[in-house]
């Protein structure tokens, strides 16, 4: 057991391989749990796309001990909640309860992780809901613009798909697929469980050991996702939608979680983005080209992406595209001012630390940091990594990643067949 005295955090690896991290925070009578496994979109194939999210959603729809109705009644009585999740790189379940319901809350979490039964009737209800959500995706135009962007940016890697799945794959999912997925990914030796809040670490450890004692299965080695070749040309995608606005996203190949470049890229995209950012000032304030405009660096376990997005009037489309490209070019050629760098750093660190106020968000942060190999205490290191970024670092990553001959542009709106930007 490792103990970090300063933050009252202990890390233990249990007999069956579960990594347990407990942090005592006694300021509020609440406790949060987060159990994460490597999984999610990163390991999916097209034919079963969405199986991760579907399986996670089904965890609370009945276990070998409780039906869905009994489970929701139980949770109501405790004024708490549990639920499954599945993202790009991980899957699992989480919960939050008043600390006096610690025992019951934790045993409910253990139950949905170890014993889901995937009742056919519940599968059909969820299938109908999921298909309806997929059909609605095209109505959310910013999201749809990015959906098309991912599909074009990732040729073979699963990140090109959507976590929710496709009409074809969700239509074809069977109960056996969910069981197989659950067996393959929900295994103790790959599980990281964080418990944060008003608990006694020793008691928590004992409780987890007992509840998960029967959790013994071992999964096969995780598959290696196919590797994408980085973009080398300008690729176009999009869709015609007869709407008032044109939505444009430009995406470049990005980096991995925790890599040295990731911190400089965060600062770079923050300089572009945000209320006082370059895109806002130049394209919205000065040139009136944007209803909304933003930039992101999305890191993942495999390389993610850097993107900028703008919603504009259809007749200003080409000017808006050129505006984004000009800002990328400037980022590569002109060093950011110390004011810009400081504003970006303050904003990133400030929102990160505000985000970590609740025990739930600390549970997520610690579990992911541990799962992705950064170590559960990474939240202490992160602000220092951001602080250390210099103007030279920002320019270096801009030159490396914002390659104006190699990106994907996605345009959704009236007359959306993009012309090649000059």
Buried (B, 14 or more C-beta within 10 A) or exposed (E): EEEBEEBBBBBBEBEBBBBBBBBBBEEEEBBBBBBBBBBBBBBBEEEBBBBBBBBBBBBBBBBEBBBBEEBBEBBEEBEBBBBBBBBBBBBBBBBBBBBEBBEBBBBBBBBBBBBBBBBEEBBEEBBEEBBEEBEEBEEEBBBBBBBBBBBBBBEEBBBBBBBBBBEEBBEEBEBEBBBBBBEBBBBBBBBBBBBBBBBBBEEBBEBBBEBBEEBEBEBEEBEEBEEBEEBEEBBBBBBEBEBEBBBBBBBBBBBBBBEEBBBBBBBBBBBBBBEBBBBBEBBBEEEEBBBBBBBBBBBBBBBBBBBBBBBBBBEBBBEBBEBBBEBBEBBBEEBBEEEBBEBBBEBBBEEBEEEBEBBBBBBBBBBBBBBBEBBBBBBEEBBEBBBEBBBEBBBBBBEBBBBBEBBBBBBBBBEBEBEEBE
